[in-house]
Structure formats: C-alpha cells, structure tokens
Amino acid sequence: MNLKDLQYQSETDDITFYYKDKEYVICLLNDKYYTGEAGNDEDENEFNSFMDMADNWIIQGEKLKDIVKYIKLI
C-alpha cells in the first residue's frame, strides 16, 4: 500500500485496516476525513484533506504517511 493507492481507496469507499494488531477506520464525508481506532470513541479525528490526514494522523506514535506501507486493508 502507498499513499496514492490509499487516497484512491478512501475517495471511493470507507476503509478499514489493521496496523500492529489494531483496527482503524477512515471515512470521507462532506469533503472531510474522519478517522480513528475502531471501537475507541476517544480516538476520533477530523481532517480537512487527505494530505492533512496523512501528515497529521498519529497512529501508535507514527504519522499515517510513515506507516502506510505496513497497513493491511480489510
């Protein structure tokens, strides 16, 4: 997986993925990205663009753009 593929997938459908045995979701709604760890109401994030999300969503201490090659889509 790379950022370009993830962006395409996120624009066509909601995404669920695994990273280090945890499940995460990405939803695009009304031109905003909503993200978080599945089932964790305290981990809710909102981003204004895909690149905003890639640069600023911190997952287990790492930026999404730095771990995208390690995620596994469900």
N, C-alpha and C positions, 0 to 999 in steps of 0.2 A: 504494500500500500504506500502511496505517496500523496502529497498534498493535493496535487491536481486531480487524482482519482477520488480522493475523499471529498473534495469540493463538488465534483460532478455528482457523486452519490448523494451528497447532502442536499443538492438542488432538486433531485428527482424523488427522494424518499427519506423518511426518517431513518436514522442509523442507530443501531445498537452494536457495541463492540466490547471485546474483552481486552484488558491490559492488566497484567500481573494478577490474574485470578479475580478481578473485579469487573463488573459490568457497568458500562456507561452508555448514555444516550445523547444524540444530537437531533434536534428538531428545528426546522426552519419554518417560521410562522410570521407572516406580515413583514418580511424582509429583515427579521431578526433571528439570531441563532440562540436557542435555549438548550442548555447542556447540564449534565450532572451525572453523578453516580446513581445508577438505578436503585430505587428503594430508599434513598437517603434524601429526605426532604430538606436537610440542612445544606446540601450541596447543590444549590440551584444557581445557575449563571445565565446572564443575558449578554449577548454581544451584537454589535451593530453591523458586522460584516464577517465573511468567512476569515479574512486575514486578521481581523481583530480577535476572533476566536483562536486562530492558530497561534498568534503571538502571545495571548494573554490568559488562555485557559490553562491553569496549572493542575496537572493530574499527578498525584503522588510525588509532588516536588519537581515535576518536569513540565515544560511547555508542550502543548499538543504538537507543535511543529517539530519538536525534537524527538518525539516518541512515535510519530505516525507510522514509521516503518515497522514498528513492533506490535501494533494493534491487530486484533483479529476480528473481522466483521462477523456478525452472527446472521 
